[in-house]
Amino acid sequence: MPALTAYRLGLLFRSARWLPPFLLWAAIVAIGSTPGQPFAEVIAYNCMALVPASAWTARVVLLAEPDASRAVLVAARGPVRVHLASIAAAALVGTGLAVLGIGAAGATVGFADPALATAAGWGTMLAAGLAAGVACVLVGVAIGAACTTPLERRPGIAIPATGILAVAALVAAGSPAQAAVTGVADAPGPEANAALLAALASAVLVASVAAAGTAWWSRARS
């Protein structure tokens, strides 16, 4: 599996297909990172941006190869392994964006206000931001996989469905992504931290179900 995941990552980064979701993420982060804005709100914008970016990345990774090339890989390693490696690759890219965004926000705020960087709760807030970011990445990858695998031959439906579900995941009550963004905006605090952990656990469950379901679909289709 690690070799397959590395192969899928290599396909992604050797092409320019990673650029549009990255630019989308960067644009949303830039809009939400105005000078003087509270650090928790900056982190919340970072997390919000990860949902559509990760969904788009998952779609790009799952469709990275021509049909003939993918057929050879599936015959050699099996459809389930290839599919799960693609999902893992998308999740790794999204997690990298989460670390990059939260680290950059922390460095920027800490440079502008050194007293804040040494204040109590700073480390907790960074950890909360990372947890929320991972939760949003997992939800985004789940959306991308669910809207791509069954609808691979219908991009006219799959692409808008991915966008609609990504937005819905950020605004719908009960969504792990919505809970994660709300929790990190309220952090640090015992209740907010508990909500973040619950959101992360829910996101892991959602991503696991989506991965299992789409892997089954991939195997049945093959």
SULVEN-V320083 format. One record per helix or strand of 2 or more residues. SS is the DSSP state (a for helix, b for strand). FROM is the first residue (numbers start at 1). LEN is the number of residues. If there is no record, write none. Layout:
ss,from,len
SS,FROM,LEN
SS,FROM,LEN
This chain:
ss,from,len
a,2,13
a,18,14
a,39,24
a,67,11
a,79,34
a,114,4
a,122,27
a,155,17
a,176,11
a,190,32
